[in-house]
Amino acid sequence: MAATRDPRPCSIADALALVGEKYSLLVLREVCLGNGRFDQLVRNIGAPRDVLATRLRRLVDAGILTKRVYSERPQRFEYRPTQAGLELEPVLLTLMAWGDRHLRKDDDRPMVLEHVCGHELEPVVVCSACRGTVVHEDLTSHPQAPGWTVSGPTAA
């Protein structure tokens, strides 16, 4: 089957176009951990400096990070998450939990997060209306993009 010129309209694809570039989510990880200075980001992520600078510029332009001066001479900046950036943190937590479950052994996890309640965080997705845990079998898709069904584009 040939690829369509106009793929399915999708918020996941739109989000990945912004944060799916190599290192972008790792930048957000570090900034959410409080490591927002450029040298910290270079050290903790391992990205080339020019690539990292490009990612930071794009995330600031998109309103995911803010940039503020912390030193005038020489002028240096630190990055902090905006509200939009903080709203991506649950995505990072869920991705980390998936990686821990499927790519690591229990005793080989590089980071454990403790919730304010004192327990280890185990992120789950819940319905905002009923507070029930979301599982695949309980979901029904309702495409909203004109000309699209769950299985693909409608005949023209």
C-alpha positions as CSV (number, residue, x, y, z in Angstrom):
1,M,0.0,0.0,0.0
2,A,1.4,3.4,-1.0
3,A,1.8,6.1,1.6
4,T,-0.8,8.9,1.4
5,R,0.3,12.4,0.7
6,D,-1.9,13.6,3.5
7,P,-1.5,11.5,6.5
8,R,-4.1,11.3,9.3
9,P,-4.5,14.5,11.2
10,C,-3.1,13.7,14.6
11,S,-2.2,15.6,17.8
12,I,0.5,12.9,18.6
13,A,2.2,13.7,15.2
14,D,1.9,17.4,15.9
15,A,3.5,17.0,19.4
16,L,6.3,14.7,18.1
17,A,7.1,17.3,15.4
18,L,8.0,19.6,18.3
19,V,9.3,17.3,21.1
20,G,10.2,14.2,19.1
21,E,13.5,15.4,17.9
22,K,16.5,13.7,19.3
23,Y,17.4,15.1,22.7
24,S,14.3,17.3,23.1
25,L,12.6,15.1,25.7
26,L,16.0,14.7,27.5
27,V,16.3,18.5,27.7
28,L,12.9,18.6,29.3
29,R,13.9,15.8,31.7
30,E,16.9,17.8,32.8
31,V,15.1,21.1,33.1
32,C,12.3,19.4,35.2
33,L,15.0,17.9,37.4
34,G,16.3,21.5,38.0
35,N,19.3,21.3,35.7
36,G,18.6,24.2,33.4
37,R,22.1,25.6,32.7
38,F,23.7,24.9,29.3
39,D,26.8,23.2,30.7
40,Q,24.6,21.0,32.9
41,L,22.5,20.1,29.9
42,V,25.6,19.3,27.8
43,R,27.1,17.1,30.6
44,N,23.9,15.3,31.5
45,I,22.5,14.7,28.0
46,G,25.6,14.2,26.0
47,A,24.3,16.1,23.1
48,P,26.6,18.1,20.8
49,R,26.6,21.8,21.9
50,D,25.3,23.0,18.5
51,V,22.5,20.5,18.5
52,L,21.6,21.3,22.0
53,A,21.5,25.0,21.3
54,T,19.1,24.4,18.4
55,R,16.8,22.2,20.5
56,L,16.8,24.8,23.3
57,R,15.9,27.6,20.9
58,R,13.1,25.5,19.4
59,L,11.6,24.6,22.8
60,V,11.8,28.3,23.9
61,D,10.2,29.5,20.7
62,A,7.4,26.9,21.2
63,G,6.7,28.1,24.7
64,I,7.8,24.9,26.4
65,L,10.8,26.5,28.1
66,T,11.7,29.9,29.2
67,K,15.2,31.4,29.2
68,R,16.5,33.8,31.8
69,V,19.8,35.4,32.4
70,Y,21.6,34.2,35.5
71,S,25.0,35.9,34.8
72,E,25.6,39.2,33.0
73,R,29.4,38.8,32.6
74,P,29.7,36.6,30.7
75,Q,26.0,36.5,29.8
76,R,24.7,33.1,30.6
77,F,21.2,31.7,30.7
78,E,19.3,29.0,32.4
79,Y,16.1,27.3,31.1
80,R,13.0,26.5,33.1
81,P,9.8,24.8,32.1
82,T,6.7,26.9,31.3
83,Q,3.3,25.6,32.2
84,A,3.2,23.8,28.8
85,G,6.5,22.2,29.7
86,L,5.3,21.1,33.1
87,E,2.3,19.5,31.4
88,L,4.7,17.3,29.5
89,E,6.2,15.9,32.7
90,P,3.6,13.1,33.1
91,V,4.5,12.0,29.6
92,L,8.2,11.7,30.7
93,L,7.2,9.9,33.9
94,T,5.0,7.4,32.0
95,L,7.8,6.9,29.4
96,M,10.3,6.3,32.2
97,A,8.0,3.8,33.9
98,W,7.6,1.9,30.6
99,G,11.3,1.8,30.1
100,D,11.8,0.5,33.7
101,R,9.3,-2.3,33.1
102,H,10.3,-3.3,29.6
103,L,14.0,-2.4,29.2
104,R,15.5,-2.8,32.6
105,K,15.7,-5.2,35.5
106,D,14.2,-4.2,38.9
107,D,17.6,-3.6,40.4
108,D,18.9,-1.7,37.4
109,R,16.7,1.4,37.4
110,P,18.7,4.6,37.0
111,M,16.2,6.8,38.8
112,V,13.4,6.3,41.3
113,L,10.9,9.2,42.1
114,E,9.3,9.6,45.5
115,H,5.9,11.3,45.6
116,V,5.1,13.8,48.4
117,C,3.1,11.0,50.2
118,G,6.4,9.2,50.7
119,H,5.8,6.3,48.3
120,E,7.6,5.5,45.1
121,L,5.8,7.1,42.2
122,E,4.1,4.6,39.8
123,P,2.4,6.8,37.2
124,V,-1.0,5.7,35.8
125,V,-3.4,7.3,33.4
126,V,-6.9,7.9,34.8
127,C,-10.1,9.2,33.4
128,S,-10.7,12.8,34.7
129,A,-14.5,12.1,35.0
130,C,-14.7,8.7,36.8
131,R,-11.1,8.4,38.1
132,G,-10.9,4.9,36.6
133,T,-7.6,3.6,35.4
134,V,-7.4,3.8,31.6
135,V,-6.8,0.5,29.8
136,H,-6.9,-0.1,26.1
137,E,-10.0,-2.3,26.2
138,D,-12.1,0.5,27.7
139,L,-11.4,3.1,24.9
140,T,-13.5,3.9,21.9
141,S,-12.1,6.1,19.1
142,H,-14.2,8.8,17.5
143,P,-12.3,10.5,14.7
144,Q,-13.1,14.2,14.4
145,A,-11.1,15.1,11.3
146,P,-13.3,15.5,8.3
147,G,-12.9,12.7,5.8
148,W,-11.3,10.2,8.3
149,T,-12.5,7.1,10.0
150,V,-10.6,4.9,12.5
151,S,-9.3,2.7,9.7
152,G,-8.2,5.6,7.5
153,P,-9.4,8.2,5.0
154,T,-12.9,7.9,3.6
155,A,-13.3,7.4,-0.2
156,A,-13.2,10.7,-2.1
